[in-house]
Amino acid sequence: MRKLIVTEFLSLDGVMEGPGPSDDFKLAGWTVPFRNEKTGIFKRDELYAGGALLLGRKTYEVFAQAWPKMKDPQGFADRMNGLPKHVVSSKLQDLAWNNSHILSGDLADGVRALKTQPGGDILVYGSGKLAGALLHHGLVDELRFLVFPVVLGSGQRFFEQPPYGTVQTIETRDMDSGVTLLRYAVQ
């Protein structure tokens, strides 16, 4: 069975909103000064090990506008554009981004069905409300946080509706530039 992995950029105070420079969040781009080769390699390896993306509507819309236009020598953009993308949305009807599919019906049933399909792990990027719902339904197998050494004080926090249960530490790793990787198995 495929694992469902929620992977996020977080500030020290748990904010996940606006890690990239193109977001509408007033503090957007807060990860940029701290990104480095180690974090890049980690994210590339994670993406190449994954077999599908599971995204909420807002994250999908941001990604669908950006990724099809990108090119990079490491092939990250090609991988993002080629992977199957499952989108949880009741509003979207037309998905223009290559290999995108609406996950309709009951969320828990749909995700359980995805997890039984063959292929690599399912990655959830961003998609805070979706990640919370997945945790609530007990569907998340692993949490991966790249924690950046910045306190934002405002913005969407990852854990907005706790409690979710217990986790077991899999790994902690210094990623240089003050960034720390935290990996947890969800119990």
PyMOL commands that set and color helices and strands:
alter all, ss='L'
color gray80, all
select helices_A, chain A and resi 32-34+37-49+57-69+76-82+107-116+128-136
alter helices_A, ss='H'
color red, helices_A
select strands_A, chain A and resi 4-11+50-56+85-88+100-102+121-125+142-148+167-174+180-186
alter strands_A, ss='S'
color yellow, strands_A
deselect
rebuild
show_as cartoon
